[in-house]
Every structure is written in C-alpha cells, then in structure tokens.
C-alpha cells in the first residue's frame, strides 16, 4: 500500500481494507495494539517514542518499523493510534492540528478511557475521522499483551457513521466492542480504575503483610484464594461477600487493625475504608445482621478516632 499524500485525501468510502498504521506514543499500549492490527493484515509503518523504554518496546513488538517524530507518523499512516497519557492527549491533538499534520479522511484513534471523541474535535475540524477505543486490560509492554487482547472488552465511542468501522477494528484486534456513550466515559473509566488499579494495590499490600508474618511464598498462598474470590464476585456480586466484616466479627476486625497499626500503619486507612464499605454492602444485602453491624461499625468508628 502506498502512502497517501496530503494532496490526495483518502475518502472513507474508498478506504482499502488493509491500512497503514502509525503509533504516536510507544508506551505499553500502542505497540501492542499495532502488533495486533499487524496480525490482522494491516501494516505498521511508523512509531514515535522518546524514552529508552518506549524505543525498546517498539523494537520488540514492531521490529523494523522506523521511529520518527509524531508529525511524520501522521504523514505516513491511514490509521493513527494516539496512545499517550490521558492528561497529555488534548495538548497532543492541538499540537498536531497546529502543525498541519492531520490529513482529511485519516482515522485518528485514541485509547484513553477517560475521553470520548470530543477530545479529538480540533482534529475533526481538520478532516480526521475520530474513534475512541479503550482496551479494558492492563498492559506489561511485552508480547504477552497481544495474546491478552483475545476476548478483551474495548470501550468504544465514535460518531454513528463510524461505529461499524470502530467495532470492526476492535474485532480484528481480537477484542469485544462495548459501546460507551460520550457522557459516560469518565464514569466507565472510574469503574475500571476502582477495580483493576486498586486491586493491584490491595494484592501488593497483602503480599507484604504475609511476608512480614513469615509466609515464604505469599503469591502461591494468595493465588487460589484471590482467584476464587474474583470468580465468586463476578458470578454473584455482593452475595459473594465473606470474612469477618461480612459476618460482623467486631473483635476480629479490632485485632486486625491493632496488628496493622503495629506492623504496617500505612495500610490502616485503606483497611478501615474498605471495611466500612464492605459492612454497608453486606448490611444492605442482608448478609450482616443489624445487631452485629452496630458493634462492628462502632469498632471502626472508635478506631478511626484513635
């Protein structure tokens, strides 16, 4: 496929099935998505990256694809992946527009969970075709990410006339498209961060505490337990709640907090916040008896004042 010159804009109705692909921002996400598109028959042609780590990722996942400045990526690609941090995205779009890098008919795809397509409005006025495709997946920056895209849900937002194109790209990458309205993007992203990001923090803290307690292989101990808890939660929601908070074992919870204050005071605030939330949900779901909830919440409130 030859490059499309700025003087010859590509009408979306005439767009070939196989596209040249560029990546602006060789973090953990962009090279993996481009590699997945390559497996589907598209052709990565250019990637931009500044740090040594991003350059290594690009070399591993997109061998032979040249590293060039962002504007040059856009000059070569029919489909451009903007895979930069959320807070950097608006300025990047403005900068690309100001430099005249955007070509009419060019597919411009960002992978931010926070934003829909309105963040691409300046590029849309320059003729770009906007898509928001957010993979609901954590990325390592290695080839394993491409495999993990199989069955991965993508939060998709696009103009109605581009909806089929957006969903087709997700399916080609092995993912499952899930339509998210523009106004719902921040809430959608908050939900994912609440689950995935905080899960990592909780697991890391749990492993540290187990090591302090003398457990030689905390990962091996936690693996089956957390796997079962996640499976139960996905299947049953609040009905899967268990443990001393859900049972109303106020004495056990008080003992927990005392030990955490002694050995890991930085974990106390998080434990208390999650214990209160768990108690509220268990009470609302009928798992926690009201008379036990009163004692439990009393312990948590008393400890919080100490």
Secondary structure, 3 states (H helix, E strand, C coil): CCCCCCCCCCCHHHCCCCCEEEEECCCCCHHHHHHHHHHCCCEEEEEECCCHHHHHHHHHHCCCCEECCHHHHHHHCCEEEECCCHHHHHHHHHHHHHCCCCCCCCEEEECCCCCCCHHHHHHHHCCCEEEEEEECCCCCCCCHHHHHCCCCEEEEEECHHHHHHHHHHHHHCCCEEEECCHHHHHHHHHHHHHHHHHHHHHHHHHHHHHHHCCCCCHHHHHHHHHHHHHHHHHHHHHHHCCCHHHHCCHHHHHHHHHHHHHHCHHHHHHHHHHHHHHHHHHHHCCCCCHHHHHHHHHHHHHHHHC
